[in-house]
Each structure stands twice: as C-alpha cells, then as structure tokens.
Amino acid sequence: MMLIERSFDRFGFADALTAENASVELSTRILRDYAISSVPCAEAPFAFDSERLAVLAYKGAMERVRERFWTTSFLGSGFWGDAKDDIVSANIRMVNNCRALDVVVRRLFLLSLPAEEEIQRIQDQRILLLKCEDLDGLARFDRRFVNLARSIEELSYHGCDVRIVHDAERLHRALPEELNAETRDTEFAIYDDWRFDVFQGELFGAIQSVRCYTPAMARFASYRDRLTRYFESLWRRSRPIDGFLNRLRTTVEYSSCRIDYPVSWLVRYDDALPREDEALKIEELSSVRIELLRLGRWGHVRRFLDVGTCTGRYLVALRDAVVPGGIILGVDNDVDCVRFTQAKLRREAADERRFRVERHDFCLPEAPSSHSFDLITCMLGTILHFQRNGGDRPPYNDAFQRALGKFADLLAPNGLLFFTVWSEQACRDLRLLSIYSQEDKCRLARTAINDDELRERLACVGLRPLVPIPLQDRLVLYRCERDRAIAASRLSSRDVQGEEAHKEIGHAECG
Ligand SMILES: C[S@@+](CC[C@H](N)C(=O)[O-])C[C@H]1O[C@@H](n2cnc3c(N)ncnc32)[C@H](O)[C@@H]1O
C-alpha cells in the first residue's frame, strides 16, 4: 500500500514512510504466517534501521529544495567521513539544482574548539594512534579524513559554500529548548521555509535519529525563524573551509611522516649529526672509555646504568666494559627513545642478554632498579635537563638535586659516575647540539651551571668530583666517586628520616 502519494508529498517524506510501512507490513505478515504454520517463513532477521529512514527522509527533502538549503555538520560526521556515496551524490544533485535556480547552498562545519586547537587536537589524536601502534585505528582515521576532504572539495566544486565556525559565544543556547540542541551532537538542516530537521548521533559518527519539523507541527514557524537567526549569526562569524582543510591536510601529512619522525630525529642523532657535533660525541665517549681503561675498570664493571640513554649509544659502546653475566640498563623518560633503542638492540645484539632498556623518569623519587651500580653515565648534557629551581644555596630542593641524590644512592661504594654539562662558554654562544631547536637551545643555555655550584651540590649528596675534563670547550666531563664519610652520614640521616616518616605514618594511622 502506498502510504502517501508522491503528488501530496510536499515535505519529502514519501520514500521514508513507504519504506517504513513496507517493513512493518512484512514483519507483521511473517509473524502472522508463523503463528499459523509454526514453519520458518523468512530468511532475514527483523531489522529496525533508524539511520536508513533518516537518510531517506533527508534525501526526500533535498530533492524538493528550491530556495534555500542551510545545514550544519561536524567534522566527525559519518555522512562525510564514511564515504556514503548516495548522500554525497544526493547533495551534489541538490547543489546543482539550486545553482540552476541561482540559489547558494550553505554548509557550515561546527568546530568544537577554535580552529587552531581543533587542528592540534586532530594531530594529537593521530599521533596517539601512531604511538599506540593502532594500525587499524590509524587506517580508519586516515580514510575518514580523505573521504571528508574529498566530499567537501566536490561540494565546493559544484558551488556549495562550505565554511567553518566555532560557536565560542555558545549561540546555540538561544535556540528553543524543545529542539534539544546538544552542541556536540546536533546538526540542523533548513529546507526552504517548509521544513527543518534536527539530527542526533553525530558524536558517534552515525545518524541515530532525525526529528523533522514541518508546518504540520505547532510552533513550526517560530522554531524555524529562531533556527534561521542562529544559523545566520554563525554564518557571519564563519570563514571558508579551504584554509582550514589545507592546514588539516598538512597536519595529517606531517603526522603521517611522524611514523618516521621519532625515528628520524633519533636516527639523525645516532648517525647524521654535523661533523662538529659528531666529533664532540666521539670525544666524550672516548674520554669515558680512556678513564675506565686507565682506572683498570674496563671489563670489570658488574652493573652499568645509563641515564637519559636516548638511542642507547653508551649501552652499546661500553658493553665490553661489563662482565659477561652483568647488567646493562638504559633508562629514558621518552617512550620514543625507549622503543627506538629496544628495536636497535633487538636488531644489532639479538643474542645479548645483558641489555635492558626501560622508561623511567629519573627526576621522580622511585629508583629505576633495586641494584647498586658500579658504573653510571648521564651523558651529553642530559643532567641539565633536570630542573634547577631550588635556589643557589643548600639544600637545593629541586629535581636536579634529587637526581644527584639518586645517583649517589644508586652508586656502589667504589662505583664511578660520569656526566657532562654544557660549558658556560657553549651556553653563552648557543653552541649546543644542532638538532635542538633554537628555542630549546635558549632554554638549555639558561641551565648553564658553574663549577662551584656543581661541586657544592655534589658534596651535599656525598659525591666527590675529580678534576673535570673540558671537551672541545663545549662540554665539561665530570667523574665522581662516593665520598664515603658524607655518603655514610647521608645514609644514616635517610634512615633517621625514614624512621621518622614511619613514626609519622604510624601516628597518623593511630590518630
Ligand atoms: C642529550 S640526550 C642524551 C644523549 C645520550 N645520553 C647520549 O649521550 O647519546 C638527553 C636524553 O635525556 C632524556 N631525558 C630527559 N629528561 C629525562 C628524565 N627526567 N629522565 C630520564 N631521561 C630523561 C631525553 O629523553 C633524551 O633522550
């Protein structure tokens, strides 16, 4: 039965209602037949598909547009991200019809954040997928973006005016409450002046329902006019989508390259630094090697810890200093460095059982290991990454000092600690590693530390530095040992503190 004749269908519902009616009739007939015969009489299950009906109702109305089609969308909309070709072609047909009538179709993409932040958020989402190695999620993300960009370009090409806006003033609050305008989840479409639709479900990328208002409903004209004013206000604040889309495209392309990005800066750090930096790295490494040989420690180290290991350069270069069954532990707080080094060691030293690389923030109080180490390195100015903001007099309550304390605690009684700091000269001339951005160079340069303060800080934690070695007047290499007397008093004061802390906890628990 034809529920509504096309000739009476002023509002574009005929297809949706006919489809719904056919589905209800079919289901009723199947149930009736089964009740009589108890014999299965259908192949397909009953399906209640609200999206299909919503789309039919939408397409039906678009075909009738003659004067105006204004609509809002979200970037995450399933219509545009999932390449729903029938919807794109229905839109293009409508845009072409309107163009023939000299009517401009308006599509307004609502951004939940200001444009720049929205772009950043999208980039972060993509980078997160990369970091989590969610390749399916990544492929889905890229596919949606490609579809969205292609659909928008096609619509614009056919004459649709596509723009973006962020409703910073929350203008949607002026809409009638009855429309239930949930900012992040509601799209509107206004068809000439005879219908408007309120779509819900875009938050999930798929239309879940549509409420269609026509003059057949009370208060239609008043709601339509308020919606129209809301749309006009947003439109005045909007800008063409092209620039945003281009920025988004570059961002997505950039984050696609970021699959290599962590790798590429780490690879560059490992193998492709300018000659001056490469020479500095070599000089630093060979100075440590020479010291270990000179002190008769080469080949006798039982446990070696490298803090801020980055690409694991020291782990590999000093492995022969460590005894056969020893421990070689590298820690870094950057997950990219940890992954990169783990992969490199798997590739280059698959049979080596002594290596361990772990993510660990050395500025946190926890120790990276319960062992003590007879060799600790923290090279190429890594120590200056730890913040010094605890004043220039003891007790220096800052991350830098806590890290020094951790070195002292982790160092075995006759252990050696090597670290380098950027020289005051290099900091003045900004001759730091060339892979640092200018901004990071300036930030690092402000961390320059003089020998007096460093010695005082080391003394506070029971570490005794030997004569520092300048490297190319850019770095200064320090070798430290534990000062037994201070280390012992530090330990006993920690014991006392520990006991006091226990007592306090005990009191608190009792109280
Ligand atoms: C200059 S690079 C180190 C280079 C490496 N030690 C070498 O000589 O080849 C500094 C490293 O320290 C790491 N780092 C910075 N702050 C850290 C922290 N709080 N805990 C652990 N690692 C940190 C960085 O992620 C980076 O990999």
The ligand as an ORCA input file, in Angstrom:
! r2SCAN-3c Opt
* xyz 0 1
  C      71.025     14.712     25.085
  S      70.022     13.360     25.094
  C      71.042     12.087     25.715
  C      72.007     11.516     24.827
  C      72.642     10.239     25.287
  N      72.841     10.157     26.710
  C      73.962     10.123     24.578
  O      74.935     10.557     25.108
  O      73.945      9.657     23.444
  C      69.052     13.586     26.538
  C      68.149     12.395     26.858
  O      67.704     12.507     28.206
  C      66.354     12.101     28.250
  N      65.758     12.692     29.458
  C      65.428     13.986     29.678
  N      64.872     14.135     30.894
  C      64.856     12.909     31.463
  C      64.396     12.402     32.716
  N      63.826     13.206     33.616
  N      64.518     11.082     32.985
  C      65.067     10.256     32.056
  N      65.514     10.677     30.843
  C      65.416     11.980     30.545
  C      65.775     12.626     26.959
  O      64.605     11.944     26.600
  C      66.909     12.354     25.978
  O      66.800     11.107     25.387
*
